[in-house]
Amino acid sequence: MIVTATVSNVLDTKAICRLENGLTATVIKEKILDLDSNKKLKDELDIGFIITGRIEHIMTGDGDKKFEVQLNCKKGDLHNHKNYLKDLAESLGIDQRAILEEDKRNLNFSEA
């Protein structure tokens, strides 16, 4: 699913963000900047920036009271959301038409 988040902290290797629903999300440097980039994350993001990303992982811990959401914010990956949906359906062994309508609407958002 494509979501927006507000950057709340920027570290050397990741950014901490707040999703619209209040959950915290992290974005590692490699999921924002190109691998060959010499840029520092702190030079690209500031606290308060609104970013768009695709939810890559949702993990629970501490007796299901803690969620960790990881985002992918690379432009190329967001523009290829259609390929992501195809790969997701194949990995789950389902027909791509079975993917939730909410996620298909996100496809239109990512291609805008």
C-alpha positions in Angstrom: 0.0 0.0 0.0 1.2 3.5 -0.8 1.2 5.8 2.2 2.3 9.3 3.3 4.4 9.9 6.4 5.9 12.9 8.2 9.6 12.7 9.0 10.1 13.0 12.7 13.8 12.1 13.0 16.7 11.7 10.6 19.7 9.5 11.6 22.7 8.4 9.6 21.2 5.2 8.3 17.5 5.6 8.6 14.6 8.1 8.9 11.9 7.7 11.5 8.4 8.8 10.3 4.9 9.1 11.6 2.1 7.6 9.5 -1.3 9.3 9.2 -2.8 6.7 11.5 -0.2 7.5 14.2 2.1 4.4 13.8 5.8 4.9 13.5 7.6 3.9 10.3 11.2 3.6 9.4 12.9 4.1 6.1 16.5 2.8 5.7 18.9 4.9 3.7 19.0 2.4 0.8 15.2 2.7 0.4 15.4 6.4 -0.2 18.7 7.1 -1.9 20.4 5.2 -4.8 22.9 2.7 -3.7 25.7 4.5 -5.5 24.7 7.9 -3.9 27.3 9.7 -1.8 24.6 11.9 -0.3 23.9 11.8 3.4 20.4 11.2 4.5 20.4 14.3 6.7 21.2 16.4 3.6 18.1 15.0 1.8 15.4 14.9 4.5 14.4 17.3 7.3 12.1 16.9 10.2 8.6 17.7 9.1 9.0 16.7 5.4 6.1 14.7 4.0 7.3 11.6 2.1 5.5 9.0 0.1 6.4 5.3 0.4 5.2 1.8 -0.1 4.8 -0.4 3.0 7.4 -3.1 2.6 7.1 -4.9 6.0 4.9 -4.8 9.1 6.4 -6.5 12.0 5.0 -7.0 15.5 6.9 -7.6 18.7 6.6 -7.3 22.4 3.4 -9.3 22.7 1.9 -7.7 19.6 1.9 -4.3 21.4 4.6 -2.9 19.2 4.5 -2.5 15.4 7.4 -1.7 13.2 6.5 -0.5 9.7 9.2 -0.3 7.1 8.7 1.9 4.0 10.3 2.0 0.5 10.4 5.5 -0.8 12.5 5.1 -4.0 10.9 6.8 -6.9 11.6 4.0 -9.3 10.0 1.4 -7.0 6.9 3.6 -6.5 6.5 4.1 -10.2 6.7 0.4 -10.8 3.9 -0.4 -8.3 2.1 -2.3 -11.1 5.0 -4.7 -11.3 5.0 -5.0 -7.5 1.3 -6.0 -7.5 2.1 -8.7 -10.1 5.0 -10.0 -8.2 3.0 -10.0 -4.9 0.2 -11.9 -6.5 2.6 -14.5 -7.9 4.4 -14.9 -4.6 1.1 -15.5 -2.8 -0.1 -17.8 -5.5 -3.3 -15.8 -6.2 -4.8 -14.0 -9.2 -3.7 -10.4 -9.4 -7.4 -9.4 -9.5 -7.7 -10.7 -5.9 -5.6 -7.9 -4.5 -7.6 -5.4 -2.5 -9.2 -2.6 -4.3 -7.6 -0.1 -1.9 -4.2 -1.1 -3.1 -5.3 -0.8 -6.7 -6.3 2.8 -6.0 -2.8 3.3 -4.7 -1.5 2.2 -8.1 -3.2 5.2 -9.6 -1.7 7.5 -7.0 1.8 6.2 -7.6 1.6 6.7 -11.3 0.3 10.3 -11.1 
